[in-house]
Amino acid sequence: MKRAVRVILFLFLVYLAGSFVSQAQAEGPKLLIPQTMFDFGYVPPQAVISHYYLVKNVGEDILKIEKVKPG
């Protein structure tokens, strides 16, 4: 019985800690990129191609993008 109470108490504390962490993360900027990959399929040599990605700040603070590296 005591073990069950301890397990339930531990799980409750883990749940509370997770809630506090998620609230702390929600207060700052948060980057959301719904589509992280795009398949162009077959591209002939010397072709010029492009694709736009939606980048959105869903956090509660200003998001600063200071450096971008294409890959």
C-alpha positions, 0 to 999 in steps of 0.5 A, spaced: 500 500 500 505 504 501 509 503 495 502 504 491 502 511 494 509 513 493 508 511 486 502 515 485 506 521 489 512 520 484 508 520 478 504 526 480 510 530 482 513 528 475 506 531 472 507 537 476 514 538 473 512 537 466 507 542 467 512 548 469 517 546 464 512 547 458 509 553 461 516 556 462 518 554 454 511 558 452 513 564 455 519 565 450 519 565 443 518 559 439 519 557 432 514 553 428 516 550 421 510 546 419 513 543 413 521 542 414 522 538 408 520 538 400 521 533 395 523 537 388 523 530 385 527 529 378 531 536 377 534 536 370 541 539 370 542 546 370 535 548 373 533 553 377 529 551 383 526 554 389 521 553 395 518 557 400 518 555 407 513 558 412 516 560 419 512 562 424 513 565 431 508 562 436 511 564 442 510 570 447 516 574 445 520 577 439 523 571 435 530 573 432 533 569 427 540 571 427 543 566 422 541 562 417 545 556 413 542 553 407 543 545 407 
